[in-house]
Amino acid sequence: MELNAYVTFNGQCEEAFRFYERCLGGKIEMMLTHRDSPMAEQTPAELRSRIMHARMTVGNAVLMGSDAPPQFFSQPQGFSVSISVNDADEAEQIFTALAEGATVRMPLQETFWAKRFGMLIDRFGTPWMVSCESRPDR
């Protein structure tokens, strides 16, 4: 079984995935617009450039997403996309990159459970947690 995050956007999926690809060192494997799908003619012209499905790999993890139809989009809540790394410097680099234009909910810092942990909502509205759980004293 695989369990992957699927995030939806209100017209910013392509921009968000290009941003995530840069921030996370990922690789976009698929980016399908409505225009390029068999459903193009059934899609209103003004929505054809929106993303029907995107898939990105980051190491052995997968992040997927799309632009929700406007009448079905709602701001994400009640979850976070969680990134765990083994190196504090890598956690700092990822958090700093994702924080560009974001709302930082908890600055990246040492905690009693992690060498580094921080939370933010990126400029696209996606909530993230970045963690480096390895502690030298444990």
C-alpha positions as CSV (number, residue, x, y, z in Angstrom):
1,M,0.0,0.0,0.0
2,E,1.1,3.6,-0.7
3,L,-0.3,6.6,1.2
4,N,0.3,9.9,-0.5
5,A,-0.8,13.5,0.0
6,Y,-3.0,15.0,-2.7
7,V,-3.4,18.8,-2.5
8,T,-5.9,21.0,-4.3
9,F,-5.5,24.6,-5.5
10,N,-7.7,27.4,-6.8
11,G,-5.8,27.9,-10.1
12,Q,-2.3,27.9,-8.7
13,C,-1.4,24.2,-9.0
14,E,1.3,24.6,-11.7
15,E,2.9,27.5,-9.9
16,A,2.8,25.7,-6.6
17,F,4.3,22.4,-8.0
18,R,7.1,24.3,-9.7
19,F,7.8,26.0,-6.3
20,Y,7.7,22.7,-4.5
21,E,10.0,21.1,-7.1
22,R,12.6,23.9,-6.4
23,C,12.1,23.9,-2.6
24,L,12.2,20.2,-2.1
25,G,14.5,19.1,-4.9
26,G,11.7,17.1,-6.4
27,K,10.9,16.1,-9.9
28,I,7.6,16.7,-11.6
29,E,6.6,13.5,-13.3
30,M,3.3,14.6,-14.7
31,M,1.5,17.9,-15.2
32,L,-1.8,17.5,-17.2
33,T,-4.0,20.5,-18.0
34,H,-7.6,20.2,-18.9
35,R,-6.6,21.5,-22.4
36,D,-4.4,18.5,-22.9
37,S,-6.9,15.9,-21.7
38,P,-9.7,14.0,-23.5
39,M,-12.1,16.2,-21.5
40,A,-10.9,19.5,-23.1
41,E,-14.1,20.1,-25.1
42,Q,-16.3,19.5,-22.0
43,T,-14.2,22.0,-20.0
44,P,-15.1,25.7,-20.1
45,A,-12.5,27.6,-22.1
46,E,-11.4,29.8,-19.2
47,L,-10.5,26.7,-17.1
48,R,-8.6,24.7,-19.7
49,S,-5.2,25.9,-18.6
50,R,-5.9,24.7,-15.1
51,I,-4.2,21.5,-13.9
52,M,-6.2,18.3,-14.0
53,H,-3.5,16.2,-12.3
54,A,0.1,16.8,-11.2
55,R,2.5,14.2,-9.8
56,M,5.9,15.0,-8.2
57,T,8.4,12.6,-6.7
58,V,10.7,13.7,-3.9
59,G,13.1,10.8,-3.1
60,N,10.8,7.9,-2.7
61,A,7.8,10.0,-1.7
62,V,5.0,11.2,-4.0
63,L,3.0,14.5,-3.8
64,M,0.0,14.9,-6.1
65,G,-2.4,17.7,-6.7
66,S,-4.7,19.6,-9.0
67,D,-6.8,22.7,-9.5
68,A,-10.2,22.1,-8.0
69,P,-13.2,23.2,-10.0
70,P,-14.0,26.7,-8.6
71,Q,-17.3,25.6,-7.1
72,F,-15.6,22.8,-5.1
73,F,-12.4,24.6,-3.9
74,S,-12.1,25.1,-0.1
75,Q,-9.0,26.3,1.8
76,P,-7.1,23.3,3.3
77,Q,-7.5,22.7,7.0
78,G,-7.1,19.9,9.5
79,F,-4.0,18.4,8.0
80,S,-0.4,19.2,7.1
81,V,2.1,17.8,4.6
82,S,4.9,16.6,6.8
83,I,8.5,16.4,5.8
84,S,11.0,14.6,7.9
85,V,14.8,14.7,7.3
86,N,17.8,13.5,9.2
87,D,19.9,16.6,8.9
88,A,19.2,19.9,10.7
89,D,20.8,22.0,7.9
90,E,18.5,20.3,5.4
91,A,15.5,21.1,7.6
92,E,16.6,24.7,7.8
93,Q,17.0,24.9,4.0
94,I,13.6,23.4,3.2
95,F,11.8,25.4,5.8
96,T,13.4,28.7,4.6
97,A,12.5,27.9,1.0
98,L,8.8,27.0,1.8
99,A,8.5,30.1,4.1
100,E,8.9,32.4,1.1
101,G,5.6,34.4,1.2
102,A,4.2,32.0,3.8
103,T,2.6,32.4,7.2
104,V,4.9,30.8,9.8
105,R,2.9,29.2,12.5
106,M,5.8,27.9,14.5
107,P,9.4,29.0,13.6
108,L,11.8,26.1,12.9
109,Q,13.5,25.4,16.2
110,E,14.8,22.8,18.6
111,T,12.1,21.1,20.7
112,F,12.1,18.4,23.3
113,W,11.1,15.9,20.6
114,A,13.2,17.0,17.7
115,K,16.4,18.7,16.7
116,R,14.3,21.0,14.5
117,F,10.6,21.4,14.0
118,G,8.5,24.1,12.4
119,M,5.1,24.7,10.9
120,L,3.9,27.1,8.2
121,I,1.2,27.7,5.7
122,D,2.8,28.4,2.3
123,R,1.8,31.1,0.0
124,F,-0.6,28.8,-1.8
125,G,-2.5,27.9,1.4
126,T,-0.9,24.4,2.0
127,P,0.0,23.6,5.6
128,W,3.5,22.1,6.1
129,M,5.4,20.6,9.0
130,V,9.2,20.3,8.7
131,S,11.0,18.1,11.1
132,C,14.5,16.8,11.9
133,E,13.8,14.3,14.6
134,S,17.3,12.9,15.0
135,R,18.8,14.2,18.3
136,P,22.4,13.7,19.2
137,D,21.6,13.2,22.9
138,R,19.2,10.3,22.3
